[in-house]
Amino acid sequence: PMADTDDGSCFCSTNTLTVNMNDSWGDGWNGNVLNVVDTSGAVVASGSGYSSYTTPADVQVLCLADDCYTFNMYDSYGDGWNGGTYDVSDASGSLSSGGLTSGSFGSATFSTGAASCAVLGCTDSSATNYDPSADTDDGSCVYPCTDNVVVFTGYDSWGDGWNGGTY
């Protein structure tokens, strides 16, 4: 926090956020808002209306730590981004891309570096511990017992009990 000049010693994953709001209405960012939030809830990037961007297309270079991020898209008119798109990429390629195709809100998740956004749990709805929020099965599914074993202990073909037999 005491530094006033970047000496190049900082390390981060360089990511590029490209947003193209050259929508079908021709009004660019009018009514459209976005933000990128990390797992702690901190907003790491944002944009809205003409006040943030002077052209319909914007490119931001972000320094994102290895984490899971949520890309939130808003539209004040409720009709989506009308063809507006975004792409978050790193040196390996696209991490997340798309747009708000309809409605007032949409979101997408992406991870950087070694981080994972997977929600682990049982994804089989027939299991007793099914987790509807899980998107990646972790092998923990537990199934109800469907096989029944019936043991008749009151009948013996010789008529003299089990003669020491056990079950």
Backbone bond lengths (Angstrom), bond angles and torsions (degrees), N, CA, C in turn:
res aa  C-N    CA-C-N  psi(-1)  N-CA   C-N-CA  omega(-1)  CA-C   N-CA-C  phi
1 P - - - 1.462 - - 1.530 113.19 -
2 M 1.315 117.79 -19.32 1.463 121.02 -178.38 1.536 112.00 -83.35
3 A 1.320 117.33 -14.78 1.470 120.06 -176.93 1.522 110.84 -68.92
4 D 1.323 115.89 139.64 1.458 120.41 174.20 1.526 112.02 -119.15
5 T 1.348 116.00 -1.27 1.459 121.64 177.12 1.528 108.32 -138.32
6 D 1.317 116.96 129.42 1.462 121.45 179.18 1.524 109.24 -72.80
7 D 1.347 116.31 120.76 1.458 120.53 179.59 1.531 112.62 -95.39
8 G 1.326 117.03 5.22 1.456 120.42 178.07 1.518 113.98 83.03
9 S 1.319 118.88 5.83 1.465 121.17 -176.77 1.523 112.97 -87.76
10 C 1.308 118.52 -6.63 1.463 121.43 179.91 1.526 109.85 -73.17
11 F 1.315 115.95 144.44 1.459 119.87 177.78 1.521 109.07 -121.92
12 C 1.279 114.78 133.46 1.460 120.10 174.21 1.511 108.22 -158.61
13 S 1.311 115.48 163.10 1.454 120.40 172.89 1.522 107.23 -81.25
14 T 1.312 117.01 124.44 1.450 120.30 179.01 1.521 108.37 -84.55
15 N 1.300 115.33 120.92 1.454 122.69 179.58 1.519 108.14 -122.85
16 T 1.309 115.11 150.26 1.455 120.40 178.99 1.516 109.31 -116.57
17 L 1.309 116.59 127.56 1.457 123.10 175.06 1.523 106.76 -106.76
18 T 1.320 116.10 115.48 1.454 121.52 177.98 1.518 108.15 -113.67
19 V 1.310 116.92 123.69 1.458 121.91 179.40 1.514 107.23 -122.82
20 N 1.333 116.81 128.81 1.449 122.10 178.08 1.522 107.93 -118.65
21 M 1.314 116.28 105.68 1.460 120.63 -179.87 1.519 111.54 -102.18
22 N 1.310 117.16 27.14 1.454 120.80 174.51 1.525 106.92 -78.72
23 D 1.321 115.44 70.87 1.466 121.73 -171.83 1.530 112.65 -77.14
24 S 1.307 115.41 174.49 1.463 121.19 -175.88 1.529 112.86 -66.58
25 W 1.318 117.76 -18.14 1.467 120.50 178.51 1.518 111.60 -85.35
26 G 1.341 116.23 -13.60 1.458 119.62 179.22 1.513 114.00 76.04
27 D 1.350 116.86 12.87 1.459 118.82 -178.00 1.527 112.74 -105.79
28 G 1.320 116.77 13.25 1.456 120.66 175.38 1.514 113.30 55.42
29 W 1.313 116.39 -126.20 1.457 122.70 -173.16 1.521 113.80 -79.60
30 N 1.280 120.56 0.54 1.451 123.15 -174.85 1.531 111.10 -53.99
31 G 1.331 117.35 110.00 1.458 122.67 177.80 1.510 114.91 86.31
32 N 1.334 118.62 -3.19 1.455 121.76 -177.84 1.523 111.29 -102.39
33 V 1.325 115.49 139.03 1.458 121.83 -178.06 1.517 108.08 -137.30
34 L 1.336 116.77 149.39 1.456 121.15 174.24 1.515 109.66 -143.54
35 N 1.328 114.73 157.56 1.459 119.78 167.09 1.528 108.78 -153.86
36 V 1.323 114.81 155.95 1.460 122.79 176.35 1.512 106.16 -118.30
37 V 1.353 116.28 126.18 1.454 122.23 -173.75 1.523 109.26 -121.73
38 D 1.350 117.62 137.40 1.462 120.50 176.35 1.526 110.07 -87.88
39 T 1.335 117.67 -179.68 1.476 120.34 -175.20 1.523 112.98 -66.93
40 S 1.319 118.30 -19.77 1.463 119.62 177.46 1.527 111.78 -83.67
41 G 1.337 117.14 -6.48 1.456 121.45 -179.18 1.522 114.08 94.76
42 A 1.333 117.10 1.20 1.462 120.52 179.87 1.526 110.45 -77.22
43 V 1.326 116.01 134.12 1.465 121.43 176.00 1.525 107.33 -79.24
44 V 1.346 116.46 120.85 1.464 121.26 -177.95 1.524 112.42 -103.71
45 A 1.326 117.93 -13.18 1.463 122.70 175.86 1.518 107.49 -159.14
46 S 1.331 116.02 149.80 1.458 119.00 178.53 1.518 109.95 -159.83
47 G 1.305 115.34 166.33 1.450 121.47 176.12 1.512 109.71 -167.19
48 S 1.325 115.94 148.79 1.458 119.52 177.79 1.518 110.40 -161.68
49 G 1.295 115.26 142.53 1.455 122.30 172.44 1.514 114.93 47.94
50 Y 1.295 115.60 -173.65 1.458 121.08 -179.70 1.520 112.30 -71.18
51 S 1.327 117.80 -16.01 1.460 118.84 -177.81 1.525 111.93 -69.03
52 S 1.331 118.09 -27.07 1.453 120.43 -179.52 1.518 112.84 -91.76
53 Y 1.311 117.35 -28.48 1.455 121.18 -173.82 1.519 109.90 -132.87
54 T 1.311 116.07 139.16 1.462 119.86 -179.45 1.515 112.05 -97.03
55 T 1.325 117.47 -12.67 1.459 121.71 176.56 1.517 108.30 -128.54
56 P 1.330 117.31 159.24 1.459 119.44 179.48 1.521 113.48 -62.07
57 A 1.345 118.60 -28.74 1.462 121.61 179.71 1.520 109.21 -102.45
58 D 1.327 116.09 139.50 1.454 121.06 179.79 1.523 108.42 -138.12
59 V 1.316 116.72 140.33 1.460 122.94 175.55 1.516 107.37 -125.84
60 Q 1.343 116.18 125.21 1.454 121.04 175.97 1.520 107.86 -120.23
61 V 1.319 117.48 137.35 1.458 121.71 172.71 1.522 105.71 -97.78
62 L 1.321 115.44 121.23 1.458 121.59 -176.04 1.521 110.14 -110.93
63 C 1.295 116.47 146.70 1.457 122.62 173.72 1.519 106.24 -106.90
64 L 1.333 116.47 96.20 1.464 120.76 -174.73 1.520 111.15 -108.14
65 A 1.320 116.40 129.17 1.463 121.74 174.67 1.526 109.41 -69.94
66 D 1.329 117.37 159.59 1.463 121.05 175.61 1.524 108.15 -60.19
67 D 1.314 116.46 114.34 1.457 120.86 -176.18 1.528 108.08 -168.27
68 C 1.306 115.68 174.15 1.458 123.03 173.16 1.529 106.66 -101.22
69 Y 1.325 116.74 130.95 1.462 121.90 -176.17 1.527 110.23 -121.31
70 T 1.321 115.56 152.63 1.459 121.95 174.14 1.517 108.19 -115.89
71 F 1.334 115.09 126.02 1.460 121.88 177.08 1.525 106.41 -97.73
72 N 1.329 117.53 112.02 1.464 123.13 -178.00 1.515 110.52 -101.14
73 M 1.332 115.82 134.35 1.469 122.33 -179.77 1.520 109.01 -122.22
74 Y 1.315 116.39 132.91 1.459 122.15 -179.30 1.528 109.61 -128.13
75 D 1.324 115.92 150.05 1.458 121.44 174.58 1.519 108.04 -141.34
76 S 1.321 116.63 118.51 1.469 120.29 -176.08 1.521 113.04 -70.10
77 Y 1.327 118.50 -20.47 1.466 120.75 -180.00 1.529 112.30 -88.08
78 G 1.336 117.56 -14.74 1.461 121.13 177.18 1.514 114.83 79.90
79 D 1.329 116.98 12.53 1.466 119.24 -179.37 1.530 112.54 -114.54
80 G 1.326 116.81 19.70 1.454 120.47 179.64 1.511 112.31 78.08
81 W 1.325 115.00 -169.75 1.462 120.08 -177.40 1.521 112.47 -91.90
82 N 1.313 118.53 5.53 1.472 122.73 174.37 1.532 112.85 48.76
83 G 1.305 116.06 47.01 1.461 121.18 178.46 1.508 114.59 97.87
84 G 1.332 118.11 -7.53 1.464 120.81 175.71 1.518 109.61 -66.26
85 T 1.323 117.58 145.27 1.466 121.62 -175.76 1.524 111.31 -135.38
86 Y 1.338 114.38 165.08 1.460 121.27 173.25 1.525 107.84 -137.39
87 D 1.317 115.39 159.50 1.459 122.16 173.05 1.522 107.86 -150.10
88 V 1.334 116.34 128.31 1.455 122.04 173.53 1.520 105.87 -110.47
89 S 1.318 116.61 125.12 1.462 119.19 -176.97 1.517 111.27 -137.34
90 D 1.337 114.83 162.87 1.454 121.74 171.28 1.520 107.25 -129.43
91 A 1.313 117.65 -168.68 1.463 120.80 -176.95 1.526 112.44 -61.68
92 S 1.339 117.51 -23.66 1.470 121.66 -179.44 1.523 112.93 -84.67
93 G 1.314 117.84 -17.11 1.460 121.39 -178.81 1.509 112.13 134.42
94 S 1.333 115.58 -160.28 1.459 121.79 -175.04 1.529 111.44 -73.55
95 L 1.324 116.36 133.34 1.466 122.82 175.12 1.522 110.61 -96.89
96 S 1.317 116.55 -32.17 1.460 122.02 179.49 1.520 107.83 -163.49
97 S 1.316 116.12 141.14 1.457 119.52 177.46 1.517 109.22 -153.45
98 G 1.305 115.96 161.31 1.463 120.61 178.94 1.499 110.61 149.70
99 G 1.312 114.86 -146.11 1.450 121.23 -179.94 1.519 109.12 -176.44
100 L 1.288 116.71 172.56 1.460 122.53 177.32 1.521 106.98 -88.43
101 T 1.341 116.30 98.65 1.468 120.52 -173.06 1.519 113.13 -74.15
102 S 1.337 117.74 -26.80 1.461 121.02 177.58 1.514 109.16 -162.43
103 G 1.308 116.58 165.13 1.457 121.25 175.74 1.516 113.72 81.86
104 S 1.335 113.86 -172.28 1.456 121.89 -176.12 1.516 113.80 -98.07
105 F 1.354 117.48 -18.32 1.464 119.76 -175.60 1.517 110.72 -149.64
106 G 1.306 115.04 146.21 1.458 122.57 172.75 1.510 108.31 -158.43
107 S 1.325 116.59 159.32 1.460 119.54 178.24 1.518 109.85 -148.45
108 A 1.313 114.85 161.26 1.461 122.39 176.62 1.523 107.02 -145.43
109 T 1.320 117.02 150.83 1.457 120.37 177.67 1.521 109.89 -111.62
110 F 1.309 114.71 151.88 1.459 121.48 174.08 1.521 108.14 -152.28
111 S 1.316 116.01 156.94 1.458 120.42 178.96 1.512 109.62 -121.72
112 T 1.322 115.20 156.13 1.449 121.50 177.36 1.523 109.34 -118.97
113 G 1.317 115.32 149.72 1.464 120.45 177.93 1.510 112.28 59.30
114 A 1.330 116.06 -134.62 1.466 122.08 -176.85 1.527 113.34 -85.70
115 A 1.312 117.77 -2.53 1.472 121.18 -178.26 1.529 110.64 -70.46
116 S 1.325 114.99 157.07 1.460 121.07 178.26 1.521 109.33 -133.61
117 C 1.326 115.51 140.85 1.465 120.82 177.92 1.527 111.21 -98.35
118 A 1.311 117.16 5.79 1.459 120.76 -175.97 1.528 110.50 -63.48
119 V 1.335 115.26 139.84 1.462 121.74 172.84 1.526 105.47 -103.67
120 L 1.329 115.56 106.10 1.457 120.98 -176.49 1.513 111.20 -80.45
121 G 1.329 116.20 146.81 1.455 121.72 177.24 1.508 109.77 163.34
122 C 1.317 116.12 -171.76 1.457 122.57 179.22 1.527 108.63 -85.00
123 T 1.338 116.43 120.72 1.464 120.78 -177.26 1.526 113.15 -103.07
124 D 1.337 118.01 5.75 1.462 121.76 -179.72 1.532 109.31 -94.21
125 S 1.333 116.96 113.31 1.469 121.00 -175.31 1.527 113.30 -66.44
126 S 1.330 118.48 -13.85 1.470 119.82 177.69 1.524 112.44 -86.28
127 A 1.313 118.11 -5.50 1.465 121.84 179.31 1.524 110.31 -83.47
128 T 1.329 116.48 154.02 1.468 120.65 -179.29 1.524 112.40 -72.72
129 N 1.324 117.84 -21.33 1.465 120.69 179.52 1.527 111.87 -111.56
130 Y 1.332 117.08 32.22 1.470 122.72 178.20 1.524 110.02 -55.79
131 D 1.333 116.15 134.63 1.462 122.02 178.71 1.532 108.59 -118.06
132 P 1.334 118.52 103.74 1.463 120.46 -177.34 1.530 113.51 -64.48
133 S 1.320 118.33 -18.31 1.459 120.10 178.42 1.527 112.87 -85.36
134 A 1.325 117.41 -12.71 1.475 121.03 -179.59 1.526 110.15 -74.37
135 D 1.334 115.21 137.91 1.462 119.43 175.37 1.532 112.15 -116.37
136 T 1.335 116.63 -3.93 1.456 121.77 178.07 1.515 108.76 -135.73
137 D 1.329 116.18 120.48 1.464 120.49 -178.44 1.526 109.99 -71.41
138 D 1.323 116.37 131.28 1.462 120.84 -179.30 1.528 112.78 -106.39
139 G 1.332 117.41 9.83 1.465 121.00 177.85 1.513 114.25 79.38
140 S 1.309 118.42 14.05 1.468 121.61 -176.36 1.527 114.18 -94.53
141 C 1.322 118.57 4.76 1.467 120.94 -175.42 1.526 111.83 -59.69
142 V 1.330 114.93 138.08 1.461 122.42 177.17 1.521 106.24 -120.43
143 Y 1.331 115.51 132.35 1.464 120.29 -176.14 1.518 110.53 -111.67
144 P 1.340 116.31 146.61 1.470 119.19 178.15 1.531 109.52 -67.69
145 C 1.309 115.08 151.83 1.463 120.74 178.48 1.532 108.27 -72.95
146 T 1.327 116.04 119.20 1.463 119.88 -179.51 1.523 112.12 -110.28
147 D 1.336 117.47 -7.61 1.462 121.30 178.07 1.521 108.45 -98.04
148 N 1.311 116.33 132.56 1.453 121.21 177.35 1.525 109.02 -115.57
149 V 1.316 115.72 137.64 1.461 121.67 176.26 1.523 106.35 -113.40
150 V 1.319 115.83 125.13 1.454 120.76 178.90 1.523 107.96 -108.35
151 V 1.317 115.96 126.31 1.461 120.96 179.72 1.522 107.61 -115.25
152 F 1.338 116.17 121.53 1.454 121.28 175.81 1.517 107.81 -95.27
153 T 1.319 115.48 115.85 1.469 118.47 -177.30 1.515 112.66 -105.45
154 G 1.307 118.27 -3.41 1.468 119.76 -174.81 1.527 113.67 -97.51
155 Y 1.284 119.99 4.94 1.461 121.04 -176.64 1.525 109.58 -127.79
156 D 1.307 115.91 137.00 1.462 122.29 179.83 1.526 106.57 -144.07
157 S 1.319 117.42 124.70 1.466 120.42 -175.13 1.531 112.86 -64.02
158 W 1.315 120.64 -23.91 1.472 123.26 178.49 1.522 111.00 -90.44
159 G 1.328 115.72 -16.48 1.467 118.81 177.87 1.506 113.70 79.30
160 D 1.302 119.14 10.20 1.472 119.89 -178.11 1.526 112.29 -121.56
161 G 1.339 117.64 29.38 1.467 120.60 178.03 1.512 111.96 80.98
162 W 1.267 116.15 -162.99 1.445 121.08 -174.67 1.534 112.73 -92.03
163 N 1.257 117.19 -3.32 1.470 121.47 179.23 1.543 112.40 52.10
164 G 1.321 115.34 46.36 1.466 120.53 177.68 1.508 114.34 87.42
165 G 1.336 118.52 -1.62 1.470 120.66 179.33 1.524 111.51 -69.02
166 T 1.319 116.26 151.20 1.453 121.15 179.44 1.539 109.04 -132.59
167 Y 1.266 115.62 165.43 1.464 120.06 173.37 1.508 109.93 -135.61
